Amino acid sequence: MSMGGEQGRKVMSAFNVGLVQMRCVANPTQNLAKAIEGIRELAKDGANVVGLQELFLTEYFCQQEDPGLFELAESIPGPTSDALGAVARELGVVVVTSVFERRAAGVYYNTGVVIDADGSIAGTYQKMHIPHTPLYREKYFFAPGESSRCAFQTRFGKIAVLVCWDQWFPEAARMAALQGAELIIYPTAIGFREGERMRMGDAKAEAWQTVQRGHAIANGCYIAAVNRVGHEGSPNGGITFWGRSFIADPFGRVLAQAGEAQERISAAVDPGDVERQRQFLPFLRDRRIDLYAPLAQRLC
Amino acid sequence: MSMGGEQGRKVMSAFNVGLVQMRCVANPTQNLAKAIEGIRELAKDGANVVGLQELFLTEYFCQQEDPGLFELAESIPGPTSDALGAVARELGVVVVTSVFERRAAGVYYNTGVVIDADGSIAGTYQKMHIPHTPLYREKYFFAPGESSRCAFQTRFGKIAVLVCWDQWFPEAARMAALQGAELIIYPTAIGFREGERMRMGDAKAEAWQTVQRGHAIANGCYIAAVNRVGHEGSPNGGITFWGRSFIADPFGRVLAQAGEAQERISAAVDPGDVERQRQFLPFLRDRRIDLYAPLAQRLC
């Protein structure tokens, strides 16, 4: 296998990606145990790569701005990455998720972590697009990441991790693809606020899937989004997380689709298909990199 | 109405956009007459803006590389823009299409044209992403455009024209939105090659729509794609253009959908919805313009 530049390497074999869509409770120990159980079950069924939802260790705490919540943050490497690393090594699977990272006093991130099948950390990525909308008060908690480097070589393929709000940004998916990602995994926490579904039906959830299928098509790669389920927060408010985790191929076709309850899904990812799709629809050849400077502006 | 920067202007009223999906024949005069008839019919039904398909004046000549075909090119302003300008002025409608432009001996473009409701040319845009795949030999005919400027103020709203292959590139739609486009119109010529549908079903046509719905979502704007229909080229080869013109709203919901035969469709475009959607999902606020330099690279 030539090592003359990662992008020129030999195409790797197909592998299976599985996603653990779960409900979270207040107790992190229980969430970690449930996630590890999900990894074990998926590995038993043949998964080589497992994606866990965003901030799976806790409830989605960003609904309120409370400085006491920073206590939930931890270092990377740290307890959660160590625990997942041990399971990854034991089962020989890659694990991808997001962790509330404490890098220093006052500097916290929402960090995507890719753990390789030997238990080592293949890479981390600090979420770069930070939302701040009612009940998603993330700008209070997370410093925006300083780098778009999100794709990491693993035993089974080059995998990018992008986190939740990133999934609405074509720029993020494109940079992942340009880094060589064959599969982009999006750990996610998204749902309906009180009354939102009544007002606009499934429009938001459907747009959420469509825009990500669009990224798969535009980049000729696989996409896997893994979201939590259940209601969290005030009974008369809060968020009902909509689940609907899915895996899509380079044509944007949905290969596996979860509902709105706890569920595990999986599908095959073939890096050969990524290459064939990009030959069939050669977008990366035709990008006008000489004209894209305005993309780095707020408005043109 | 404040003129202090176009992006700060007052939100305009809703308007109707209509699309003429038609079959083309060898004789340009007949195609022009049919297109003008379509404009008249749509205007009669209340359309304020009408989109015509890519290179509607002729058959899709890019199936073969023949220097004689450059004879089809014309200047802008020129006969076609003059004829459309006269109809636009008479009916008080905006007309958007693509013309095979001769700018100089040896310099030809596939040019999007936006004709304002007073018959003047609001702007032209030279297609920037040029395909070259079997039967779509456009790199032979068209110089790639030198500018991403594609959105132009018209009587009814700020409208961008992007052309066919552009529709697969998130960068193009993003730049249109950053220029203030509330509606992006894609004149198009796309279809199935011999056997393609048998091999991959509707995957390509569905991906074509999904990726454009994704642009509408990512940018919080309206999208209208207008494609030709019918078989052109060798009876045992050639292209069967799939029609399926459509209009989508900022949630990516399909408001109007054509089939695979000659048809006119229309829908309402509300610039107020563009603003409300971008407040609801504030992606343009959160773009990481400090991290997007890699988008201007071939690979990262």
HADDOCK unambig.tbl for C-alpha pairs under 7 A between the chains (distance, minus, plus):
assign (segid A and resid 129 and name CA) (segid B and resid 286 and name CA) 6.05 0.50 0.50
assign (segid A and resid 129 and name CA) (segid B and resid 287 and name CA) 6.76 0.50 0.50
assign (segid A and resid 129 and name CA) (segid B and resid 288 and name CA) 6.71 0.50 0.50
assign (segid A and resid 130 and name CA) (segid B and resid 286 and name CA) 6.82 0.50 0.50
assign (segid A and resid 147 and name CA) (segid B and resid 291 and name CA) 6.76 0.50 0.50
assign (segid A and resid 148 and name CA) (segid B and resid 291 and name CA) 6.58 0.50 0.50
assign (segid A and resid 168 and name CA) (segid B and resid 218 and name CA) 5.88 0.50 0.50
assign (segid A and resid 169 and name CA) (segid B and resid 218 and name CA) 6.39 0.50 0.50
assign (segid A and resid 170 and name CA) (segid B and resid 170 and name CA) 6.23 0.50 0.50
assign (segid A and resid 175 and name CA) (segid B and resid 294 and name CA) 6.89 0.50 0.50
assign (segid A and resid 175 and name CA) (segid B and resid 295 and name CA) 6.53 0.50 0.50
assign (segid A and resid 178 and name CA) (segid B and resid 299 and name CA) 4.60 0.50 0.50
assign (segid A and resid 178 and name CA) (segid B and resid 300 and name CA) 5.24 0.50 0.50
assign (segid A and resid 179 and name CA) (segid B and resid 299 and name CA) 6.31 0.50 0.50
assign (segid A and resid 179 and name CA) (segid B and resid 300 and name CA) 4.91 0.50 0.50
assign (segid A and resid 203 and name CA) (segid B and resid 251 and name CA) 6.57 0.50 0.50
assign (segid A and resid 207 and name CA) (segid B and resid 217 and name CA) 6.49 0.50 0.50
assign (segid A and resid 207 and name CA) (segid B and resid 251 and name CA) 5.89 0.50 0.50
assign (segid A and resid 207 and name CA) (segid B and resid 252 and name CA) 6.26 0.50 0.50
assign (segid A and resid 210 and name CA) (segid B and resid 210 and name CA) 6.61 0.50 0.50
assign (segid A and resid 210 and name CA) (segid B and resid 214 and name CA) 5.85 0.50 0.50
assign (segid A and resid 211 and name CA) (segid B and resid 214 and name CA) 4.16 0.50 0.50
assign (segid A and resid 211 and name CA) (segid B and resid 217 and name CA) 6.39 0.50 0.50
assign (segid A and resid 211 and name CA) (segid B and resid 218 and name CA) 6.72 0.50 0.50
assign (segid A and resid 214 and name CA) (segid B and resid 210 and name CA) 5.85 0.50 0.50
assign (segid A and resid 214 and name CA) (segid B and resid 211 and name CA) 4.17 0.50 0.50
assign (segid A and resid 214 and name CA) (segid B and resid 214 and name CA) 5.18 0.50 0.50
assign (segid A and resid 217 and name CA) (segid B and resid 207 and name CA) 6.49 0.50 0.50
assign (segid A and resid 217 and name CA) (segid B and resid 211 and name CA) 6.38 0.50 0.50
assign (segid A and resid 218 and name CA) (segid B and resid 168 and name CA) 5.87 0.50 0.50
assign (segid A and resid 218 and name CA) (segid B and resid 169 and name CA) 6.38 0.50 0.50
assign (segid A and resid 218 and name CA) (segid B and resid 211 and name CA) 6.72 0.50 0.50
assign (segid A and resid 251 and name CA) (segid B and resid 203 and name CA) 6.57 0.50 0.50
assign (segid A and resid 251 and name CA) (segid B and resid 207 and name CA) 5.90 0.50 0.50
assign (segid A and resid 252 and name CA) (segid B and resid 207 and name CA) 6.25 0.50 0.50
assign (segid A and resid 286 and name CA) (segid B and resid 129 and name CA) 6.05 0.50 0.50
assign (segid A and resid 286 and name CA) (segid B and resid 130 and name CA) 6.82 0.50 0.50
assign (segid A and resid 287 and name CA) (segid B and resid 129 and name CA) 6.75 0.50 0.50
assign (segid A and resid 288 and name CA) (segid B and resid 129 and name CA) 6.72 0.50 0.50
assign (segid A and resid 289 and name CA) (segid B and resid 296 and name CA) 4.45 0.50 0.50
assign (segid A and resid 289 and name CA) (segid B and resid 297 and name CA) 5.84 0.50 0.50
assign (segid A and resid 289 and name CA) (segid B and resid 298 and name CA) 6.75 0.50 0.50
assign (segid A and resid 290 and name CA) (segid B and resid 296 and name CA) 6.73 0.50 0.50
assign (segid A and resid 291 and name CA) (segid B and resid 147 and name CA) 6.75 0.50 0.50
assign (segid A and resid 291 and name CA) (segid B and resid 148 and name CA) 6.56 0.50 0.50
assign (segid A and resid 292 and name CA) (segid B and resid 295 and name CA) 6.97 0.50 0.50
assign (segid A and resid 292 and name CA) (segid B and resid 296 and name CA) 5.49 0.50 0.50
assign (segid A and resid 293 and name CA) (segid B and resid 296 and name CA) 6.53 0.50 0.50
assign (segid A and resid 294 and name CA) (segid B and resid 175 and name CA) 6.89 0.50 0.50
assign (segid A and resid 295 and name CA) (segid B and resid 175 and name CA) 6.53 0.50 0.50
assign (segid A and resid 295 and name CA) (segid B and resid 292 and name CA) 6.96 0.50 0.50
assign (segid A and resid 296 and name CA) (segid B and resid 289 and name CA) 4.44 0.50 0.50
assign (segid A and resid 296 and name CA) (segid B and resid 290 and name CA) 6.72 0.50 0.50
assign (segid A and resid 296 and name CA) (segid B and resid 292 and name CA) 5.49 0.50 0.50
assign (segid A and resid 296 and name CA) (segid B and resid 293 and name CA) 6.52 0.50 0.50
assign (segid A and resid 297 and name CA) (segid B and resid 289 and name CA) 5.83 0.50 0.50
assign (segid A and resid 298 and name CA) (segid B and resid 289 and name CA) 6.73 0.50 0.50
assign (segid A and resid 299 and name CA) (segid B and resid 178 and name CA) 4.59 0.50 0.50
assign (segid A and resid 299 and name CA) (segid B and resid 179 and name CA) 6.32 0.50 0.50
assign (segid A and resid 300 and name CA) (segid B and resid 178 and name CA) 5.23 0.50 0.50
assign (segid A and resid 300 and name CA) (segid B and resid 179 and name CA) 4.92 0.50 0.50
